Amino acid sequence: MAPLPDGFSYAEWNATYNGLSFGIAAMGSATIFFWLQLPNVTKSYRTALTITGIVTLIATYHYIRIFNSWSEAFTVASKDGGDYTVQLTGAPFNDGYRYVDWLLTVPLLLIELILVMKLPQAETVSLSWKLGLASALMVALGYPGEIQEDLSVRWFWWCLSMIPFCYVVFTLAVGLAESTSKQPSPAAASLVSAARYLTVLSWCTYPFVYMVKSVGLAGPAATMYEQVGYSIADVMAKAVFGVLIWAIAAEKSAVEESGKLLPN
């Protein structure tokens, strides 16, 4: 929880405010949608879809906490109908909620993908543990750098967190390619590929947003880009990714129910 810089313009404050509002709306709506769809998929895929809804529910809660913390950190007023002015209240802005969220949801995101692929049990358990622990380690290593103003320290923790990051991304992009080709229909295989590569794409956004404050940006502008960037990446990695998990579950359920695939 680092102190906020002074001197926010209304445009910078409002962009962050709207970005956090977007996160709440997207995650909350996605949670309702996923859980309403549970009866429409076969029993084999309900666990994956349930976890998908849990991920977005956790994200909704933490986005509400971040949004409230942001709102409490500022007073926004317009004098005599003129331009809005933004001032710090002195209340701390707690961005640590993001890391609590990620520590819980990032491993679950990978587990839900593995579950919906319906791999052999031994492979499912092995991948869930390996990817889950690696992703949790990635988040844990990133947090010490996030709360540092010293750029050399931020780069040090960034480099450490990139080690498990690269392992997870390599596994998604290359390690699961063969399992993807074994999906029961071309549509299911295509959707699984899309989910894998969406995860890789959205995850690659985070390291760049993390280092916004280390590439010449500072003050309110850097804070705005960081908060909006994380919000967009989160929606892609959780809500949009969750829609793909639902689509995979729905497609494979339809194949199984039509008799094209015998249930395991």
Helices and strands as residue ranges (DSSP letters): H 10-36, G 38-40, H 43-72, E 74-78, E 84-88, H 96-117, H 121-146, H 151-170, I 171-175, H 177-181, H 186-210, G 212-214, H 219-234, I 235-240, H 241-257
